[in-house]
Amino acid sequence: MREMPKELLLVSHGFQSHYELGVANGLTENGVPVRLLGSDTTLVDRLHPGVRFQNLRGSQDEKRPRWGKALGLLRYHVKLVALALLRPRHPIMIIGMLRPEWIVGLVECALLRCTGRPLSLTVHNLLPHDRHTAAMRRLYWWIYRIPSRLLVHTESTRQGLIEQFGIRPEKILLVPHGLNDAVAPLDCSKAQAKRLLDLPADARTVLFFGHVSPFKGVELLMDAVERMPEVTLLMAGRCTPDSYGNAIRARLVALRQTGRLRWFDGYVDEATIARVFAAADLVALPYRHIDQSGVLLQALSLGVPVAATRVGGFNELVNPDNGVFIEALTGEAVADAVRRYFAREAPLDAETVRGTVKAYAWKRTLAPYIEWLGQVQPTLAFGPARPDGQSAP
């Protein structure tokens, strides 16, 4: 009698809900039986019917007191380890961030690996943003040696693991970042989308989307926009209450006085995401460093070209059919890239931009991981999953 396939435990650690959704559905569409260990932010109603959801993380409310966050985090990790021990032969795929690294990255991953199960870890960036210290590099040197396989989204990340951390090439699986199809493009023209934001139909709009952090070079974009009176900035993201965030906030407040800013501060819902991308002529990515970016894929999948620095995985995706490069980490270089784009005879067509990433559906990009999983777990039944959650015979 054939052994029943072992369910894959997909651990997101409360990571981005759209990313979590794409990976879970992509695996299930390939016939992998998945139990998603998610949180209150998981988009449960959009999960493939074959995904089994378990709300292990619970609340992600940032307004909770610190003691409440700490207690919730402790409970979550105790439950996670207990659940894993009850399913000792089930493969585990960790796709979320490892915080705090000493406990979650080192101790917990080691406990999970000691059970003999196939354990994979997705490496979004070689080191955490804005924490490129010698101590952090030593810690991740050990963390990266624990899993059976490391998943990366770009060739530059793969090379970084090999050259900087001494990881064997055969331990690394290149799984390109899939498209975020949870946000559908608005069914309207660019001019109509701008009017929805109370902007002139012919306004030249540049969008910055995401959490404001030093590594993203937001101050360079501010330098550029302040010297380009013909450009309107669309800002969708939260400024942290630290010195950097407060400095950017002050500059945004001043820019808003000129009428050249539409600012969506704090949490941005999907309806607003669709509106700001629809109204944007160009998405700015003046990052100082990055290995891969979901914002880049979000922009291109919605047909919006980008202006990006030559860092990390940007070099692998940005080309003349979907954007322009920022040639230096200065405000002048950002302004030059924006002006070069608007100097084109005609803007890039949305369908042309989308066409550059049409092969990046999660169902396709996960193929290397699924192939490896089939080798280490022969009982997994692959093939298109049926709506009842069972794998096709």
HELIX and SHEET records of a PDB file:
HELIX    1   1 SER A   17  GLU A   29  1                                  13    
HELIX    2   2 VAL A   44  ARG A   46  5                                   3    
HELIX    3   3 ARG A   66  LEU A   86  1                                  21    
HELIX    4   4 GLU A  101  GLU A  108  3                                   8    
HELIX    5   5 CYS A  109  CYS A  114  1                                   6    
HELIX    6   6 ALA A  134  ILE A  143  1                                  10    
HELIX    7   7 GLU A  155  PHE A  165  1                                  11    
HELIX    8   8 PRO A  169  LYS A  171  5                                   3    
HELIX    9   9 LYS A  190  LEU A  196  1                                   7    
HELIX   10  10 PRO A  214  LYS A  216  5                                   3    
HELIX   11  11 VAL A  218  GLU A  226  1                                   9    
HELIX   12  12 SER A  243  ARG A  256  1                                  14    
HELIX   13  13 GLU A  270  ALA A  279  1                                  10    
HELIX   14  14 GLY A  294  SER A  301  1                                   8    
HELIX   15  15 PHE A  314  LEU A  317  1                                   4    
HELIX   16  16 GLY A  331  PHE A  342  1                                  12    
HELIX   17  17 ALA A  350  GLY A  355  1                                   6    
HELIX   18  18 TRP A  362  THR A  365  1                                   4    
HELIX   19  19 ALA A  367  VAL A  376  1                                  10    
SHEET    1   A 7 ARG A  52  ASN A  55  0                                        
SHEET    2   A 7 VAL A  34  GLY A  38  1                                        
SHEET    3   A 7 LEU A   8  VAL A  11  1                                        
SHEET    4   A 7 ILE A  92  ILE A  94  1                                        
SHEET    5   A 7 LEU A 119  VAL A 123  1                                        
SHEET    6   A 7 ARG A 149  VAL A 152  1                                        
SHEET    7   A 7 ILE A 172  LEU A 174  1                                        
SHEET    1   B 6 LEU A 261  ASP A 265  0                                        
SHEET    2   B 6 VAL A 231  GLY A 237  1                                        
SHEET    3   B 6 ARG A 204  PHE A 209  1                                        
SHEET    4   B 6 LEU A 282  LEU A 285  1                                        
SHEET    5   B 6 VAL A 306  THR A 309  1                                        
SHEET    6   B 6 GLY A 323  ILE A 326  1                                        
END                                                                             
